[in-house]
Amino acid sequence: MRFGYRKPSWKKSFKARTTGKWKRQMKRSINPYYGKKGAGWVNNPRKAMYNKVYNKTSRSIFSQPRKQTRKKINYTNDIPKGSFIYGIDSLFNLIKNILYLIMYLIAAYLLISSVI
């Protein structure tokens, strides 16, 4: 198994670019699963598993490098914590959560009372 960058093969690259539309249409007319997603797992699961791991662990020299870190998403709003608006906003969030809790309790009560 190869890790890192793959050595380019110009022959295989040329062959992949020149395989024609008619050849794919002919294969598709013979094999209904040709070109469909997941067909490799049906035809040859061992080869499909190898290819999945190979494609995850190796890269082409022509592709862009992978990003090492994921971008953190900041879900907090931009209201400063010491401001008056932040207090009102947190109060509304508390009221909203209490109303959701009451709604779920009523739904659970109605569900239990209909069963009994």
Residue pairs with C-beta under 8 A, 6 or more apart in sequence:
1 53
1 54
1 57
2 54
2 57
2 58
3 57
3 58
4 58
4 59
5 58
5 59
5 60
5 61
6 58
6 59
6 60
6 61
8 60
8 61
8 62
24 34
24 35
27 34
27 35
28 34
28 35
33 39
33 42
33 43
40 47
40 48
40 51
41 48
59 65
59 66
77 89
79 85
79 86
79 89
80 86
